[in-house]
Amino acid sequence: MGQESMFETISEALADLIKQHEVPEGKISEVVEAVASEGAESLFKTLKRNAPEMLFDERERRLDFEGRNYERWKEPLDLLRTLWVCCQEIGEGHAHEGPGDGGAATFEILAHLQPRALLIANEVLCLLEAGYADGALTRWRSLHELVVVAMFLSQYGDGAARSYQLSMWFANMRAANQYNKHAKRAGLTLINSEEIGQIQQACQIAENELGRRLQSDWDWAGPFLGKDRPTFADLEKEVELDHWRPRYKWACQHTHAGFVRPDRLLGMSEARSPLFLVGASNSGLTDLIQMTAISLLQITTNFLLFPEPNLDRLVFANTLTRFVDEVCDSAVRVQSDAHEVESEDDGS
């Protein structure tokens, strides 16, 4: 029985019940509530019974779509994944070499940020392969933040790296206080006083080393920027990546709950009629393929050329740059081919 026919049956049964038993008007709400509860239980059981077949069909549709999506975007996606593997292997090799004679604290943080960027880039790739360009855009936002932080630390060295590392404890303290503030209402177990005390102690040690208590997410960069309450935009500008701000704000638009017209989604970029996108789409991958490739290049070469470049590292960096160029060109070609086919279909 489908949902519509089930609802019709429930409605008819309710109407008959009220009519047959001549239910007083004051009792109708009680009858409605009882029938609604019984109907919900019946519907719940039916949906659970039908779920395996429904989920099997859904998985089949998803796998079929992913095959078609990959067939369309195969070349740039394969190139991007090849770039990812190269960045992973080059970054791992450089991490094993160590910092050499200087910049040990900075090198340690960069050796942490580059693998973290690889993880996020892998998530982006999985979303693109599954047809979720808009979801990939939100993950690219985090990738770009890592790039900016890594370049900032390379520029300012061990003092900035240590400040960035110690900022973790102040962030933990703010998070713990917020957690405990809402724990009872949220049905959570309070963080006990012993654990809070350990975080407070770590904050005090960090404050003693830094000479101040960090108040906000980007406060660790304040002394190097000469600002009391720096923002991420300040870091972007300092490392000359502020020209990426429009794309970053674009990514924020999909991350947050501000109103966005449905036709402005990447997945709707080739739609011929308006609709609400609730699943995968094979449209709109070009920008995310290019942006992810460039961000991977930025953070990997930043790490690779720290603390100083040599011939081998320069060769690796130039090789990665050529890969990125190929990735970007390939993505544009796929998009252009689709537009040409569309024009032919329209008789243009």
Residue pairs with C-beta under 8 A, 6 or more apart in sequence:
1 9
1 46
3 43
6 39
6 42
6 43
6 46
7 39
10 35
10 39
10 42
13 35
14 31
14 32
14 35
17 23
17 31
17 35
18 28
18 31
23 31
62 130
62 280
65 131
65 280
65 282
66 129
66 130
66 131
66 280
68 282
69 129
69 130
69 131
69 280
69 282
70 77
70 129
72 282
72 334
72 338
73 128
73 282
73 285
73 289
73 331
73 334
75 330
75 333
75 334
76 285
76 286
76 289
76 327
76 330
76 331
76 334
77 125
77 128
77 129
77 285
77 289
79 323
79 326
79 327
79 330
80 125
80 289
80 292
80 293
80 327
81 125
82 323
83 293
83 296
83 297
83 320
83 323
83 324
83 327
84 118
84 121
84 122
84 125
84 296
86 319
86 320
86 323
87 114
87 118
87 121
87 296
87 297
87 300
87 320
88 115
88 118
90 300
90 304
90 316
90 320
91 111
91 114
91 115
91 118
91 300
91 303
91 304
94 111
94 303
94 304
94 313
95 111
95 114
98 107
99 106
99 107
99 108
99 306
99 307
100 307
100 308
101 307
102 307
103 157
103 158
103 306
103 307
104 158
105 158
105 161
105 162
105 165
106 153
106 154
106 157
106 158
106 160
106 161
106 306
106 307
107 306
107 307
108 161
109 150
109 153
109 161
109 164
109 165
110 150
110 153
110 154
110 302
110 303
110 306
111 303
113 146
113 149
113 150
113 153
113 299
113 303
114 150
114 299
114 300
114 303
116 146
117 143
117 146
117 147
117 150
117 295
117 296
117 299
117 300
118 296
120 139
120 140
120 142
120 143
120 146
121 143
121 292
121 295
121 296
123 139
124 136
124 139
124 140
124 143
124 288
124 292
125 292
127 133
127 135
127 136
127 139
128 136
128 285
128 288
128 289
128 292
130 280
131 267
131 279
131 280
131 281
131 282
132 267
132 280
132 281
133 266
133 267
133 281
133 283
133 284
133 285
133 287
133 288
134 254
134 265
134 266
134 267
134 284
136 285
136 288
136 292
137 250
137 251
137 254
137 266
137 287
137 288
138 251
138 254
138 255
140 251
140 288
140 291
140 292
140 295
141 248
141 251
141 252
141 255
143 292
143 295
143 296
143 299
144 241
144 244
144 247
144 248
144 251
144 291
144 295
145 232
146 299
147 241
147 295
147 298
147 299
147 302
148 232
148 235
148 236
148 239
148 241
149 164
149 235
150 299
150 302
150 303
151 239
151 241
151 298
151 302
152 160
152 221
152 224
152 235
152 238
152 239
153 160
153 161
153 164
154 302
154 306
155 238
155 239
156 224
159 224
160 220
160 221
160 224
162 209
162 210
163 210
163 214
163 220
163 221
163 223
163 224
164 220
164 221
166 206
166 209
166 210
166 214
166 220
167 214
167 217
167 219
167 220
169 199
169 202
169 203
169 205
169 206
170 203
170 206
170 213
170 214
170 215
170 219
171 217
172 199
172 202
173 199
173 200
173 203
176 191
176 195
176 196
176 199
179 188
179 191
180 190
180 191
180 196
182 188
183 189
183 190
183 191
184 190
203 213
206 214
207 213
214 220
215 229
216 229
218 230
218 231
218 232
218 234
218 235
219 229
219 230
221 230
221 234
221 235
222 228
222 229
222 230
224 238
225 234
225 235
225 238
227 234
233 242
233 245
236 242
236 244
236 245
236 248
247 291
253 260
254 260
254 265
262 268
262 274
262 275
262 276
262 277
263 271
263 274
265 277
265 284
266 281
266 283
266 284
266 285
266 287
266 288
267 277
267 280
267 281
267 283
267 284
268 275
268 277
268 281
268 283
268 284
269 283
269 284
270 283
270 284
270 338
270 342
271 283
285 331
285 334
286 331
286 332
286 334
286 335
289 327
289 328
289 331
290 327
290 328
290 331
290 332
293 323
293 324
293 327
293 328
294 324
294 328
296 324
297 320
297 321
297 323
297 324
300 320
301 317
301 320
301 321
304 313
304 316
304 317
305 313
305 314
305 317
309 317
